[in-house]
């Protein structure tokens, strides 16, 4: 008797990595750009300094990882919300393609955009 092989561990790994990465780094961005800079606790960076920062390969890799892992975390969570919460298990194939296809498309767009900087 052989067990059915699935690719679920791959998607769960992206889900876990995305959740962990997002949980550590998104609050920092939200605090800086949503609270500290608007309240004047830090001076707002000008356009040139932000572009110089994003010009570094390390910053581009970081931003790509943040965006991509967050998108795949969303895709996995949304997929299982539709399956379990809305009882749409019968549309499993279409939901899978929509969720992970959207995450992949967003990742490709972010890669293209970061490459253009």
N, C-alpha and C positions, 0 to 999 in steps of 0.2 A: 504494500500500500504506500503510495507516494503522496506527499503533501503538495498542495497547490502552491506554486511559487508566485508571490506577489511583489509589487514594487512599493508596497506601503511603508516599509522601513525608510526608504529614501525620502518620501514625503513627510514622514514624522520627524526625520532628522532636520529637514529644512524648516519645519514648523518650530521645533525646539530651538534651533540656532537663531531663527528670526525673532522668536519671543525673547530669548535671552539678550541678543544684541540690541533689540529695540528697547527692552526694559532698562538697559544700562545707559544707552546713549541718547535716546529721544528726549527724556526729561531734561538733560543738559541743554539741548537745543531749544526746547520749549521755555526753559527758565531764562536763558540768555536773550533770545529773540522775542519772547512773549511777555517777560516780566522785567528783567533787569535793565535792558536797554531802553524800553519805553518809559520806565520810571526814572531814568537818568542815573542809575547806579553805576553804569558803565557808559563810556562814550560810544556812540554808534560808529561802526567801521564804515569808511567810505568805500565806494565802488571799486576803486583801484586796489585797495588793500585786500578786499574779499576776492577779487580776481587773481591777485598775486598768490593768495593762500590756496585757491582752488587750482592754480597752475602747477602745484607740486604733485608728483605722482602718488605720494602717500595719501594726500587729501582726496584725490580722485578715487583711489581704491577704497578708502574709508567711506566716502559718499556712495559709491556703487554698492558696497556691501550693506550699508545701512538701508538703502532704497530696496535692493533686491531681496534681502532677507526679510524685510518688513512686508514686502508684497507677497512673498511665499507664505509667510505666517498668516497674513490675511486670507490668502486663497484656501489654505487648509482649514482655518477656522470657519470661513464662510461655507465651504463645502459641507462640513459636518453640521453646521447650523441648518442648511437647507435639507440635508438628509434626515436628521433627527428632530429638529425643531418644527419644520414645516411638513414633515412626512413626504418628502419628494424622492424617496429612495428609487422609485421606478424610473426616474430621469437621471440615474447615476452617471451614465456615459456622457450626457450633455452637460451636466453640472461639472463633471471632472474637466472636460475640455474648456468650458467657460472659465472656471476658476483658475486653473493652472495656465491656461492660454493667456488670460489677462495678466497674470503675474509675469509670465515670460515676455509678453509684449511690453509691459511696463519696464522690465529689466533691460530689454533691447533698446527702448527709447532712452532710458537713463544712460546706458552705455554710449549710445550715439551722442547724446547731449554732452556728456562729460568728455568725450573724445574731441568734441568741437571747441571746448574751452581753451 
